[in-house]
Amino acid sequence: MVDLKNRGLMRIIRLVAGGLVLWSAVVDQQPMLGILGGLFLMQAILNVGCAAGSCSVPAPRHSVKPDEAH
């Protein structure tokens, strides 16, 4: 889902970087660089990626005691 209301600094940086890299790839006719620019743009549009170390798994809400483990 595309959420354009939740704009953060890293999302804007990815959008600008992706646009610049994609533009450079088109000008220099570099298809591999275009893939990288497209990746940055898709991360910014879809608001996904590990920006600023936020890709960790959240801690469980309750602790599991050793005798309760299956």
Secondary structure, 3 states (H helix, E strand, C coil): CCCCCCCCHHHHHHHHHHHHHHHHHHHHCCHHHHHHHHHHHHHHHHCCCCCCCCCCCCCCCCCCCHHHCC
